[in-house]
Amino acid sequence: MIPEALACARGGKVIDYTPLVDEALSRAEYKVPQVLLIDRQLASERLQASYLVSYEPMREQFFDAQVPCGMARIERAFLCALYTSGTMGKPKGVQRDVGGYAVALAASMEHIFQGEPGDTMFTASDIGWVVGHSCIIYAPLIAGLTTVMYEGTPIRPDGGIWWRLVEQYKINLMFTAPTAIRVLKKQDPALMDKYNLSSLRTLFLAGEPLDEPTAQRIQSALKKPVIDNYWQTETGWPMIAIPRGIEELPSKLGSRGVPSMGFNLTLRNEATGKPCTAGEKGGGCVRRVA
């Protein structure tokens, strides 16, 4: 069974998901027997496809259900599969196990993001992306934090919506992508000054290269540390970061930090495969840890 919302609203426009799911089901080699339909009253017509299972009857039936915890082999219990976007080769599904993923995310909250039990974290990301899975859902909850979920763009209803959320929910940690900050750069600066951001300790950014002008601007406006980090769907958590919870390393605009624990990383010449010298541009290489 796979979940499906009948439609979503993005930027004020209703987007019908059902044709996309229909095409995916028709092309998939594995035939999904059922799709759980959540009707959010956005689409003009309710679909009656044979494979759909309505959410409301299930909610009424299982609303108060208590599901006991069970034992699972940490290295074999399947949690989820996330697919890469294709920007780094043919898209591939990355399978996550339960134990290793949970341990890594718990470690990241303590040693990278410095999230403490009782804090509130707001990760403004697509929940289907690796950052969404990792830092909207699992990592904050595993570490005892409250997590804030927001659907929509950073400029609707206006360019101050994220900062209003920070004030309203007394958010301590925020995590998003440089693209979102570049979008906000075009908004009226007064929208940021309008809200009390005193609860916010750190803004974390990842997902693409963070240019220094963007980092400088948002750091100056927030008067809070802006910390970059680097990871991929394949890794599930940061490979390169500033390990704030281990040693208070200084952050440097334009740098993502140092390799995270568990990652043996080198920078190599893309033509020769040899380690790069200081100042030489190369490609990142993850070496197997013996």
Secondary structure, DSSP 8 states (H G I E B T S, - for coil): -EEEESEEEETTEEEE-HHHHHHHHHH-SS--S-EEEE--S-SSS----TTEEEHHHHHHHHTT---------TTT-EEEEEE--STTSS--EEEEEHHHHHHHHHHHHHHTS---TT-EEEE-S-TTSHHIIIIIIIHHHHTT-EEE---S-TTSS-TTHHHHHHHHHT--EEEE-HHHHHHHHTS-THHHHTS--TT--EEEE-SS---HHHHHHHHHHHTS-EEE-B--TTTSS-SEE--TTTS-----TT---EE-TT-EEEEE-TTT--B--TT---EEEEE---
